[in-house]
Amino acid sequence: MQKPANDNNLADDVLEGAAEIAAFLKLKSRQVYTAISAGHLPHYRIGSNLFARKSTLLAWIVSQEGAAA
C-alpha cells in the first residue's frame, strides 16, 4: 500500500498526555495543564485524552521568540 503524498509521519509527531508534552518542553505536567487552561499552549483533545504535535509546538515556540524580539 502506498502512503498518501501528504503523510508526514504523524505518529512520530504526536505527543500523548501531559507527561509527554511536559518532557518535550522541559516542563512539569502541572505547568502544561496550567498553560493549556490559560489558552497558552497549542494542543487538541480526543475525548478526555490530551495531545500535541511536536511540529506545532516548535512552530509556536518560534512565533513566541519572534514576538519577544
N, C-alpha and C positions, 0 to 999 in steps of 0.2 A: 504494500500500500504506500502510495506516495504522500509525503507531507504537504499540507497546504503551503502556498507561497508566502503567506504572512506568519507562518509558525516561527515564533521567536523563543522557543523552548520555555513556555510558560511555567512548567513545573519547577524548573530551576530558578525562576524569577520570583516565585511566590513564597512569602514568609507566613507561617500559620501560627497564630496566637501571640499574645503579648510578650511571652518569653523570647520567642524567635525574633520578633521585631526589636525588642529591647537589646538583645545580644548584637544584632546587626548595627544598631545605632549607638552601642556602648552606653545604654541607659539601664535603669531598673524597670521592671514590669510596671510598678506603680506610676512611674513617670510617663510611661506610654499611655496608660489609662487616663491620666490627668490631661495629657496633651490631646488625646482623642476627644475627651469630654469637652475640652475648650475649643474644639474645632481647629486645632493647630497642626494636626498630623494627617496626611493622606492615608486613607485606609478604605476597606469595604468589609461588609459583613454578609455572611450567608447564614441565615438563621441567627443563632447566638455566637457563631464562630467568627473570629476576627482574623482578617488577612490584610497584607500589604504587599505590594510589588517592590522588589529591590530597585528596579529601574525607575519607578515613580518616586520612591524615597530619594534616590540620588538626584533626580531632576529637581525635586523640591528643595534639597539642600543647596544645589547650585543657585536656584532662584532666591533663596534666603541669603546666600552670600552676596549676590548682586544687589539685593535690597539694602544690605548693611553698608555697602561701599559708598 
